[in-house]
Amino acid sequence: MAKFGVTTAMVSIVLSVFMAGLGLGSWASGAWLDRRGNRLRFPALRVYALIELLIGVSGVAVPYELGWGRSILERHQLSSPAYYAASAVWVACTLVPWCGLMGATIPIGMRAIRQTLPRESARSFSSLYTANVAGAVVGTILPLLLIERLGFHGTLWVGAACNCAIAAAAVVLSLSSNSPQESPVEDAEPFTTLMPNAASGSAILVLLFLTGLTSMGMELVWVRQFTPYLGTVVYAFASILCVYLAATFTGSRLYRRWSSRQAGGAVGASGESPVLWTLLALAALFPLVTSNPSIHWSKGLRLVVGVAPFTGLLGFLTPMLVDRRSAGDPGKAGTAYAVNVVGCILGPLLAGFLLLPYLSERWSLIVLSLPWLVFGLRALRPSLRVTHFASGASVVLVPLAIVLILSSKGYDERYPQRQVLRDATATVIATGDGMDKQLLVNGYGMTSLTPITKMMAHLPLAFLDRPPQDALDICFGMGTTFRSLLSWKIHATAVELVPSVPQMFSYFHSDGAELLQSPLGRVVIDDGRRYLERTTQQYDLITIDPPPPIEAAGSSLLYSEEFYAAARKRLRPGGILAQWQPEGDNEDFAAVARALRNSFPYVRVFGSVDGWGFHFLASEQPLPQLTAEDLQRKLPADAAADLTEWDPPPGGSPAVFLAFDTVLENEVPIETLIARSPATPALRDDRPINEYYVLRRWMRASRRH
């Protein structure tokens, strides 16, 4: 995402393209196998091996393709809509062929099972689905550890090597298996005769579409619901995905066992119980309760109880529907899987752009649950012969759903005094009084009213060897730094990723609305890195305050050498880059300090006026040795008043002097920060050291014990 910007639109484009490639590959390979019929005279395992080998190539090729795309777009000054359109085209051209190969593996794998184990072919999709989800659980966890040690490119090489190993294994297996002619397709027992349909034909496709639509849409809602408890780190998002996949695997395993007994006659011939669909409808509403801030549960228990029942039931029902639709036919399975993927594409778009910006997380989840609430009542249809237990379950579904809905409570409701805004990127809450005001994004505290954010503007501007003209503030937050920049009566541009955040400016500062109308001020809604790489504007100061914590997902893109290279191009000669870094571990400080030292010839580091974290000042020219009196004299009257606003002594001047004196007295040589962890490399896009930390912290804890 560093190539094109971490914006909601760009993330949606990448996800949609990825899923579209899977769906197209599944459909196209299934259609090709249908046309070939029984004329496929060579082992499908060898086709599978070739596909896996090509997927392995993608692990090496895709980073270069994305890099070429960004370099091409950088040569053209495009408007934001044109840039998104061009980016979407390039990402599609890059990812769709490779993702198409990934989607093709399911139908090809089904044909391989039909050729080698014909009596297993009727349930071949669920067999592959279960194995694939099991791998996905491991694939959610293992790369997080590999990235910490090897970086993104190194981890991709490991993935490519695994694909090559899969290809080799498929070739070896094809050599030891029976030929297609020795295992005719007709030996397979039709699965549809073993499991009479509760729904058939187009109805199954509708259900598969809805499973994809609702599950992927709900996943986006879950991220917002559970972020206040799990945090904004990559491990939090991975935890949601891991629980999702682990429960899906458990459900698919249970389905495999159940369907095996069904085929063997141990279970009656009525198919699955309608109670499963009723339970699915009820489980869809569980996150309403487990995300309730009034309930004091551990974060792990909230996540597992909220997500696992629904996804576990989907893990049972989804492969069952595809098996029924396909009966082992790769072409029908490819089409069914493609329909499911179409739902997976539309689900996040529906939730992210139509539901969450206008409804609360609670009501977005309720809307996505409605199809299953309706389908869960089907046992009440007189024409459907079901047990008394099944019809009774449907009867109690509505009152139970009403109880879950009425007992739910959004995270924002824990704050009696609040303003809440929602958009496609986040839910933003402003709360509190006086100096205790808070800004929360998706329930996570971003910043507070502190002189540190004022110093981010005044300290570097006072260090300039000339009167400043233009300044850039990346990450708007409460708007304190932006406001301080404007007190110098210079042109100030603020870049903020979340559209609703600047709209809260007046909550934190009474003159916020007036300043937003100032001809000197401008607020841009964009990814800060992307803005820097696309603008041609030159600045005397670029000040950055990445959102806390230091480990926040995506924050490394504002601390990396590549980011500093982009910022350097936008600084006027003698301009200053100022960055605030809150407390982190030794590796975090060393990685950021080394990246800055590698990027700028002159870097100075100061402890903050509040006694925690560090101000970094970096420039292409030497930073002068100034005293507190020198810095104080450089401040215009309005800027001095702004700096002392929250602790104004008589006359104001002593407070300005003391603030600067406190910072200057806490200067730290940058080598001291690097020496905290001398073996840690500079932070780069490929090595986001601050975001991936589990192994080193685990090893540190082990050494202590």
N, C-alpha and C positions, 0 to 999 in steps of 0.2 A: 504493500500500500504506500510505502515511501515514494514509489515512482509517480503516483498520480494524486496523492492526497487522501487523508483519512477523513473524508466527509461521508455523510449518510448516503448521498446519491452515489458516490463512487463505490462504497462498500456494497450497496444494493446491486449496482451494475455487475461487480465481480461475482457476487453470490448467484445472481440470476444467470449469468453466462455459464458459470460452473455447472449449475443444475440443468440448464438447457442442453449443455453438451452431453451430460449423462443420459438425459431423456432421448435426445436424437440418436446417440450411439446405440442405446437399447432398442429403440424402434427400428433403426436401419439394419442392424445386424439380425434382428428377428425376422424382418421382411426378407432379407437376403437368404436366410436359412429356409424360409417358407418357399421361396422360388426354387431353391436347390432341391428341396424335398429329400427323398432318399437317394438322390444322385450324388450326394457328398461322399466321394470314394476315398477320402483320405482322413486320417484321424483329426477330429476337431481339437484334440489336445494340442496338436502342433500349431493350429491357428491361434489357439489360446496362448501358446508360448510366444508366438510372434507378436501378439498384441501386448503381452506383458513386457517384452523387450522394448517395444516402442514407447510404452508408458515410462519405462526406466529412462529412456532418452529425454523425456520431457523434464525430468528432474534436473537435468543439466541445461537444457535448451531454454526453458521458459524464463529464467531470470535474465538471460541475455536478450530475449525477444522483448520483454517488458522494458529493459534498459534502452534498447533501440527506439522503442515507441516514444519514451519520454524525451530522448534526445531530438527526435524528429519534431515533436510538438513544441519543444523549447525554441525552435527556430522560427516559429510563427506566433504572432501576437493575436490570440483568439479571444473572443468574448467568453464569458463563463459557460453559457449554454453550448456554444460551439466547441469549447474545450471538452465538456462532458460528452458531447456527441462523438467527437473524434476519439476520445479515450475509450468510449464504449465500443466503437468499431475496432480499435486496435486490440483491446482486451478480448473481444469476441474472436477476432482472427487468431489471436495467440492461444486462447484456452479451449475453444470449442473442438478443434481436431483432437487434442490430447484427451479432453474429458469425454469426447465421443468414444474414444478407444476404451476408457474406463467403463462407460455404460455398456459397451459391446461385450464385456466379459461375462455378463450373466447369461444371455442367450447362447453364447458359444459354449460356456460351461455346462449349460443344460444339454446341449447336443452331445458334448463329450460324455456326460453321464448316460445319456440314451444309448450311445454307442458301446460303452464299456460295462454299464450296470443297468440293463434295460428294465429290470423289475423295480428299480428305484426311481425310474424316470418320472413317474406320475407325481412324485413329491420333490422333484429335483430343484424347483425354485426355492422352496422353503429350506432345503438342505444347504444350498449356496447362500441364501439370505442369512441363515443362522451363523454359518462360518464367517461370512463377511462382517456381520455385526460384532462377532467376537474379536475379529481382527481390529475393528474400528475402536473398540474399547481400549485395546493396547495402544493403538495408534493415536489415541487422545492423550495418553499419559507419557509414553516413551519419548516422543519428540520434544516435550518440554524439558526433559533431562538432557537430551542430545544437544539442543540449541544452546543450553547453558555452557556446554563444553566445546562444541564444534561450530556454533554459529548457524545461521540459516543455510548458507551454501554447503557447509559440511554435512548438515543433517539431510539436505537434499541428495547429496552423494550417497549417504547411507541408504536412503529410500531407493535410489536408482540401483544400488547394488542388490537390495532385496528383490526388486523387480527382475533383475537378471537371474537371481537364484530361483525365483518362481518359474521363469521361462525355462531354465535348465531342468528343473524338477518335472515340469510338464512334458518336456521332450523325453526324458528318461521314462516317465510313466507311460507315455504313448508307445514306446518301444516294447514295454513289458505287458501291454494290454492286448486284448483281442482286437482284431480288425473290425471295422464296421459291418462287414459282410457276415462275420461269425456271430454277431449279436443283433439280429434284426429288430427293428422298431416294434414289430407286431407282438413281440413277447411281453411288452409292457401291459399291465392291467390298467384299464382306464380309471383314473382317479375319480371322475365324476360319478361313477357307479358306486364307489365306496363311500362318497360323502354327498348325499342329496343336497341340492342348493336351497339355502334360505333366501338367497337372491341369485339371480343369474343374468348373463348377458350384459346389457347396458347398465343394469342396476349395480352390478359388481364394479364396473368402471366408475360409476358415480361415487360409490363408497371409497374406492381407492383414491379418487381425486380428493375427496373430503378428508381422508386420513392424512394425505400430504399437506393440504391447505391448512387444516386446523393444527396439526402438530408443529409445523414450522412457524406458523403465525403465533402459536402459544409460546414457542421457545423465545421469541422476541419479547413477548410480554413477561415471561419468567425472568428474563435478564433484568428488566426494570423492577420487578417485584422483589427479587432477592438481592440486588446490588447493595441496598442499605445494610444487609447482614453479612454478605460475602465480600464486599469491597469491590474495587475497580481493577484488580490485578488480573493478569492472564490466567492465573490458577483458579480464580473464581469462575470465569467463563468456562474454563475447561472442566470444572467440577459439575456445572450444569449439564454440559454435553456428556460427561462420563456417566452421570446418573441416568440420563436419558438413554444412552446406548446400552449400559449394563442392564437396565430394566427391560429394554427391547430384546436383548439377547435372552434374558430369562424367560420372557414371554414366548419367544420363538422356540426355545428348547421345550417348553411345556407343550406348545402346539405340536412339535415333532413327536413327542411321546404320546400325546392324545390321539393324533391322527394315525399313528402306528397301531394303537389298540383298536381304533375305529376300523382300520383296514382289515385287522385280524378278527373282527367280529366281537371283540370284548366290550364294545360300546354300541348302544342301539343305533339304529339307522336314521335317526332324526337329525343328524348334523349337530352343530354347536347349539348350546342353549341360548335362547333370547336373553337370558339373564346377563350374559356377557356384555351385550350391547347396553343394557340398563346400567350395569356397573361402570361401563366406559363413560356414559353420560354423567354419572355421579362423580367419578374420579376426575373428570375434566375440571370440576369446581373445587377440588381440594386445595389448590394454591391460594384460593381466596381466604382460607382459614390459616394455612401455615405461614402466610406472609403478613398476618395480622400482628401489628406491633404490640398489641395488648397481651398476646400470648408469649410467654417467656420460655422459648425452646432454644436449644443449641442450633447453630446455623446449619450443621449437617443434618440434624433431624428435620428441620424446616424443609430443606431441599429434598430429602429422600421421601418423606411422607407426601410432599406436595406434588412431586414430579413422577416418581416411580410407578404408582398404581396406574396412572393414565398411559404412560409409555409402555409399561409392561403388557397391558391389555392390547395396545396397538401392535406390540411385537407378536402377540398371539394371532390377532385378527388379520393383519396385513398379509403375511405369507399364506394364510388360509385362503384369503380372497384370490390371490394370484394363482395358487395351486388349483383352485376351483375353475378359474377362468381359463387356465392354460392346459390343465390335465397333462403336464409334461411337454406341451408343444412350445418350443423356444420362440416361435413367431408370436403366438398369443401372449406369452409371458413378457416378451419385449414390449409389446403394445401396452399391456397392463401396467408394467413398470414405468413406461413413459408417461402414462396418464397420471400415475402417482407423482412423478417428478414435476409435471405441470402444476399440480397442486402445491408441491414444495416451492415452486418459483413464485406463485401468486400469493401464498400465505404470508411471507414476510412483507411483501409489497402492500397487501391489504392491512396488516397489523401496523406496519411502520408509517404508512402515509395516509391512511384513511381512518384508522381506529384510534391509535395512541395519541395523535395530535389533537383530537377533538373529544375523546372520552377518557375517563380515568383507566388505570390498569385493570381495576376491578371490572368495569363495564366492558372493556375490550375482551377480557377473558370470557365474560358471560356471553357476548355476541358470538365468539368463536365456538362456544360450547353448545349453542342453540341447535345445530344440526343433529348432535348426538342426543340432546334432550328430546327432540322430536322422534328420532329413530328409536330411542330407548322406550318409547311408549307404544311401539308397534305390536307388542304382545297383547294389547287390549283390543286389537282388531278382531271382530267376530270370525272373520274368514280364516284366521290363523289358529290352528289347533296347537295349543301349548299347555303345559302343566299348570296347575293351580299356583305352584310356587313362582313360575315365571310371570304369570299375570299379576300375582300379588306384588312382585318386585316392581312391576311397572306402575302399579297403583300408588305405591309409596314413594316413587321417584320424585314426583312433583313436590309434595310437602318437604321431603328431605332437601331437594334443591333450593326451595324457598328458605329453609333454615340456614343452609350454607351461605346463601347470598345475603340474607339479613344479618348474619353474625359476622360477616366480613368487615374489614376496616382497612382503608388505605394507609400507607406509611405517612402521608402528609397530615392525616387526622390526629397524629400525636402532638401536633403543634397547634394550640388554641388560636394563637395569632399568626396568620400566615397569608402569603400571596402565592398562588400556584399558577404556573404557566406550563403548557405542554406543546411540544413540536415534534417533528419527525426524528430529531436527534436525542432528546432527553426530556425528562420532567424536572422542572426547576422550581425550587421552593425558597422563598425569602421569609425569614422569621426573626423574632427577637426584638428587643428595644435597646435604644441608646448604643453604647459600645458593645453590647452583647448580641448584636445582629449577626445572623448567619446566612450564608448562601449554600444551598445544597443542590447538587445535580444528581438526579436519580437516587436521592436519599443520602448522598455522600457529601460531607462537608468539604467545600472547596477553599474557602478563605474566610478571614475575619477582618474587622476594622483594626488595623495595626500600623504603626509608623514604619514598619518594614516596607510595606507596599509604597509608601510615600518616598522612602529613601531610594527605591528602585529608579525613580525619576530624578530626584534632586542630586544624588551623589554623582552619577555619571555626567549629568549636564554641567555641574559645577567643575568637573575635571576637564571639560573641553577647553582647548586653547583659543577659542573664539566664541562669539555669541552664536547660539544654536538657531537653526532655521526650521528643521523638520525632525520629527521623532516618530518612531514606530513602536507600538506596544503590542506584543503578541501575548494573547490570553487576557481577556477583558476582566473577568472575575467580578468583583464589586464595583469596578471602575475607578478605584482609588488612584492607581498609577496614571491612568488616562487623565483624570482630573488634575493631578499634580503636574503633568506635562503641560496642560493648558494654562496653568498658573504662570508659566514662563512666557505666555503670549506668543507661542510658536505654533506651527501647523503640526497637529498630532493625529496619527492614524492608529486605530486599534483594530486588531483582527481577533475575532472570536468564532469558535467552531459551533457553539450552540446558539441558535437564533434568539431564544427567549432570555438569555442571560443579560444582554444590554438593556432589555426592556425592564429589568429590575433596578436599573441605575438609580432612579428616584427614590426607591425604598431605602437605600443605604445613604444617599446624599440628597439633601433637599434641593440642591441646584442641578440635579441630574438632568431633568428635562430641558432646562435652559442650556446646559452645556452640549447636549446632543444636537441642539439647533445652532450651535456656534459655527460661524464660517471657518474657524480654525480647526475644528474637530471633524473627524470622519470615522465611522465604524463600518468595518467590512466583515460580513459573515462568510468565513472561509477557513480552511485549514491553514495555519500560520506558515508552515513549511511550503505548502503549495503556493501561497500568496507571494512569498519571497522569491520563489523560482520563476514566477510569471510576471511580476511587476518590473518596471524599468526605473521606478522612482529611487532617488538616492536620499539617504538619511544621515544626519549627524549622530543620531543615537538609535540603536535597536535594543529594546529592553524586553526580556522574556521571563515569564513566571509560569512554568509548566504546572498543570494542576497536580495537587498532592494526591496520594503520597508519592514519594520518589519512585516507587515501584509501579505506578499506575500504567496500565496497558497503553501503549502508543506514546508514552512520554519520552522514550529514548529518542524518538525522531526529532526532539527539540534539544537534545544534548549531544548529538553525534557529530563526528568530524564532517560528515556530508552536509549536515545542517549549518555548521559554522562556515563551510565553504560557500554555501548559498548566501549567508548573511554578509560575508566579507565583500561579495560583489555589490551589495546594496548600500554599503557604507561609503560616505564621502571620505577623501583623504583626511586622516586624522580623526575620523569618527570612532565612536566607542560602541562596543557590544557589551551590554550589562545583563547578567543572568543571576537569578536568585536560586540557590539550592538549599532546600531544607535538610534536616538531619537524615543521614542514610548510614549504611555500614561502610567499613573502610574501603571495600571494593568499589562501591558507588562513587565515593569522593575521589579515589585514585583514578577511576576510569574517566570521569568528567574532567578532572584537572589535566590529565594527560591529553585528552582530546583537545582541550583549549590550548594547551601549550604547543601541541603539534600544529594548530591552526593559526595562531597569532604569535608574532614575535614578542609582544609585550602583554603580560597578564599580571594583574594584581588582585589579591584576595583579601577581603575584609570581613570580620565577624559583624553580625548585625547589631543594630541599635537595641534590639530586644533580647540579645544574648543567645540566640539560637540560629543556626544556619549561616550561610556565607553569601556575600555579594562578590561576584566575579566581574572585573572590568578588563576588557581585552581590546587591543587596538593594533593597527599596523605601525603606529608611531609611539615613541616613548610617552608614558603617562607621567606627568610632572609630579615632583615631590611638593605637595601643598600642605599647608597647615590648616587647622580648623578655622582660624581667622581668615585665611585666603579663601576657603570655600564659602564662608559666611558672607564675605564681601561680594562674591559673584552672584549671590541669589538676589533676584528682583524682589521688591517689597511684597508683591502678591505671593511669590513662591515661598518667601520666609514665613508669611502668615499661614500658608498652607501646611508647611512642615511643622509648625507649632500649634496647629489647630486644636489638637486634642489634649494639649497640656500647656496652655498659654501662660507664661510668667509675665510679670510687669515689663512692658517694653518689648517682649518677644525675643530680643537678641540673645540673652543668655541661653535660652532653650535651643536656638539654632546652633550656637557654638558647642553646647554640650552634646547635641545629637551627632554632629560631625566629629567631635573629639572622641566620643565613645567608639565610633566606627574606626577612626584612624588608629586608635590605640590597640585595636584588635586585629591589625593587619597580620596575615599569616603568609609566609613564603609558599608559593605554589608547590615547591619541591617537598614541603612538609606533608601536604595532602597526598602527593604521589607516593611518598615513603610509607604511608599507612599500609599500602599493599603494592609493593614495588613490582610484583610479578603480574599484576592485572594490566591487560592491554588497554589502549585507548578505546573509548566507547565509539562504536561505528554502527551503521545501520545493520550490518551483518552480525554484530555481536552486541545485542541490547542487554548489557550486563546488569543494569538496574532492574530490568523487568523479570529476569530469570535468575533466581537466587536460592532455590530450595536445596540444591546439593551442597553449596558452600556453607549455608547456615546449618544444615544437618551435620556436615563434617565438623564445623566449629563446635556445635553442641556435643558431638561425640568426643572431641578432644577434651572438653571441659570435664566430662564424666569419666 
